[in-house]
Amino acid sequence: MVSTSTPVLSFSPVTLSVPGRPVDLQVRVTAPATGTGLPVILLSHGHGPSNNLSSLNGYAPLANLWAAHGFVVIQPTHLTSRTLSHLVADAPGAPDFWRSRAEDMSHILDRLDVIERTVPQLAGRIDAGKVALAGHSLGGFTAALLLGAGITDPGTGKVVHLVEPRIKAGVLLAAPGRGGDVYNGPMAAQWPIIGAVDFSTMTAPALVVVGDKDDAPHFTDMGPDWHADAYTLAPGPKTLLTLFGAEHGLGGIAGYDAAETTDENPQLVAALARISAAYLHTQLDSGALVAWRTECEALTTGPDQVGRLESK
């Protein structure tokens, strides 16, 4: 088991100039202090009421733990971030920037060598062939697109695919579910793009994580099962992790002691980091299968189980 006190380094911002983007793309990089051949997790932030949690400054509880488990975690500030709202409110694609959010990840992969050279003590330590993706809430929506889900472009009515083949696997954390008749909450009309996703083409391997208390009546009357749609409606291989007692914050992954976290549980966050890290290591390196099985047994069986797993 990796200790949560394993030293990690964090560096930000790394600034990437992207032609046509209204502001530069800035990212935070969090990595283990030692080691080589490190795999990468691209982490897409959600929306939410706070300013800095929806940016490269959020998700430290998860980013630090994943880095301690041997990953280089790269977090962009998407154009949906409240930290940028005063700069991009009238930019093309506002306010949801659904296409830009996905394209941010491709830009990062295009410039992975620049990022590696820029971050002190990181040069020569990344394995660019081992790339995974994670996203929370609206970030889960973005992750679904990059893993192969289609989306109906509201401007043209045509189905668009933004799949990124360099991403080998993903983790969807409390991601939005289907549209259609069940997308019937009071906020659904304000975010029609979320209901425009088609999971049937999301073929990449993914771990879909849901909280069994994560009800979203502002979007749907389906209850917590709505967040499992990326598992239910997508083809395999997929794994569903249901966390017991978890709400939309999944124990507090978006920030340390964040007031908007309604289910603060550091132990649950640590368990989620462990099992998701083991899952991604398995997808990126077949030799890690034993560690995945060990974590599954430790965290989903016995009196201290934090959730249940199913796969297809």
N, C-alpha and C positions, 0 to 999 in steps of 0.2 A: 504493500500500500504506500502511495506517495504521501508524504507529510504536507500539511497545509502550510508549514513553515519553510518549505523549499524556496530558496531565494529566486525572485524573479526581477526583471528589469522592465521599466515602462518608459516610453519615450514619445513625446508629442509636442507640437504637431509636426508630422511630416507633410509637407505641402506639395501637392501635385497640380500642375497647371493643365487644365483640360479644355481644349478649344470648344467654344460654344457654351460651356457651362457658365452660369452667371457669376459664380464665385469659385475660387480655387477649391479643389478637393483636399480636405485635411483628414489625416488619419492618426490614430494612436496605435502604437505597437507595444505589446506586452509579451515577454518571452522568458523562458528559463535562463538563469544566469550562466549555465553551462550546457554543454551538449552540442552535437552536430547532427546533420541529417534530419533537422526538425520539420515536422509537418505543420501545415498552416490551417488555421480556422479564420475565415472571414466572418465577422459578427455584425449583423444588421440590427440597428436599434429600432425600438418601437416609437410611438408617438407620446401620449401621456401629457399630464398637466405641467410637469416640471420643465425648466429650461434645459439644464445641463444633462439630465439623464437621457434625453433624446439627442445625444451627440456622442462624439468620441470620448467624452468625460463620464459617460454612464457605464453601467454593467461591470464595474470593478469586481464585485464579488465573484462573478462568473469568469471574467477574463483572467483574474489572478490565479484562480484555482485551475483553470485549463492550462495556463502557462506552467504551473507547478507540476502538471501531469504531462509536460513535454511538448506542448504546442506553442507556436508563434501565433498570437491572436492579433488580428488587424481589424480595427474599428473605424469606419468612416463616419463623418458627419454628413448625413444625407440632407438634401435640400428641404426636406420636411421638418428639420430640426427647428425648435422654437428659437434657438440661438441665431438663426438666420432669417427669421420671418420678416424682419424689418428690411432686409436686403433683397428678398426674392418674391415678395408678395405678388408682384405683377409679372413675374417671369413666365415664359411659356412652360406649361405643364403644372402650374400651381392650381390648387394647393396640395394635391396628392403626390405629384411627381413620380407616378408609378414606374414610368420607363426610366427616368433618371436614377432612381434608387437601384434598380437592377444593373444599369450601365456602370454605376460607381464601382461595383465589384469587378467587372471586366477591366475597367481602367486600372484598378489596383493590381490585377494579375498581369496586365501589360507592362506595369512599371515595378514589378516585384524586385527586380535587380536594383533599381534605384532606391527603393525602400530599404533593402538589405544593406546597401552601402552607406545610407544616411544614418541609420540607427547605430550608435556606438556599440561595439562588442558583438554585433550581429553578422558582420560580413562573413560569407562562406559557410554559414551554419544552417541555412534553409534548404529543404528538399522541395524544389518547385514542382515536382511531379506528384506531391502528396498534398492536395488541397481539399479542404472540406468547408462547409458553410453552415452557419447557424443564424437564426433570426427569431426575435421575440415579438409577439403581437403583430403590429404592422410589418416588422422585420420578418416574421414568419410568412406573411403574404409575399414579400420580396423573395424570400428563400424558395418558395414554391415555384415562382416564375423561373428562377435560375436553375432549378432542378427539373424543369420540363413542363410545368403546367402551362396551359394556354390561357390567354386573356382576350376578351373582346374589346378592342379599341373603341372607346365611346365616340371618338371623332370620325371613324371610318366605318364602324360596324363590322370590321374584319377581325378574325382571330389572329393574334400575334403570339409568336413564340420567342422567348428571350433566353432559352436554355444556354448555359455556359458549360461547354464540354470539359473544360479544365477542372471543374469541380466534380469530385468523385462521389461525395456523399453529403448528407445534410442532417441537421437537427432543427426541427420546427417546434418552437416553444410557445404554447398558447396561441397558436396561429388562428386567423379567421377561417371560417368554414364556407360552406356553399352559399350561393345566391338562390334565386327562384322564390317559390312561395314561402319558404321558411325564413327568408331574409326580410323580416316584417317588422322590426323594431323601429322606434321613432328616429334613430340615427341613420337607418339604412338609406333613406332618400338623400342624405347629405354625403354619403360615401358609396355611391353606386358602383364604383370601380372594384370594391372589395367583393361584391357579389357577381363580378364578371369573370371569375377564375374558373377554369375547367381542369380539375385534378386528374382526369382520365389519361392524360399524356405525361404525368409526372412519374417517369419511369426510374429515375435515379434512386439508389438506396437512401432511406431516410429513417431517422428515429423521430416519431411524432410524440411530443410530450404535452399532456393535458393535466389540469388540476380537476379533481372530482367535485370541487366547489366553485369552479370558474363559470359562473352563470353570466350571460351577456344579454340581458333583456333589452338593452338599448339597440341591439342588432337583430335578435332572434328570440323566439319562444321555445327553441329546441333544448335549452339548458346546456350544461357542460359538454354534452355529446357533439355539439356544433364544432367545437375545437378539435375533434377527432376526425373531421371529414378528410383531412389530408392523408389519413390512414385508410379510412373506410372507402373513399371514392377513388383512390389512386391504386394503380397496379403494384404488385410486389416487385422487388423485395422491400417490405416495410415492417417496422416494429413500432408498437404503441406502448408507451409508458404512461400509466395513469397514477398520479401522485395523490396519496390520501391526504385530505384536508387542505389541499393547495387551492388558492384562488388565482387570480390573473397574474399576480406577482411571483407565483411559484416559489414562495418562501422569501422573496426579496432579492431576485437576481439583478434588478435594474440599478440598485445602489445601496450602499451601507446605510442602515437606519433611515431609510427614506420614508417620509411621512405618508406618502401615497401607497406604500405597501401595506395591504390590509391583512397579510398573513405572515408576518415576520417570523422566520424560522431558519436561522443560520445552519442548523444541522441538516435540514432538508435541502438547502442550497448546496451544501458540501456533498450530500449524497447524489444529487442531480449532476453535479460536476463530475463526480467519480464515474457514474454509470454512462454518462454521455461521452466522456473522454475514452472510456473503455470501448464503447461502441464505435467511435470514429477511428481509434487505433486499429480495431478489427477490420474496418472497411478499407483502410489505407495500407494495412500490413497484415496478411493472413496469419502471420506468426503470433499475433496478439489474441488469438481466439481463446486461449486458456484464461487470460485476464478478464475477458468479457464474461465468460461463464462464471468465474469466481465472483465478480461484482454482482451479477444477476442473482446468484444464490444468496449473497450476503445482504443485499438490499431489498429483495422482494420475497424472502421467506423468513419464517420464524417470528418471534414476538416483536422484533424491532423492524419489521418490514416497513418501507416507506411508500410502497406502491405495488402495482402488478404489471406484468409484461405479457404481451401477445404478439405474435409475428405471422406474417404471411409471405 
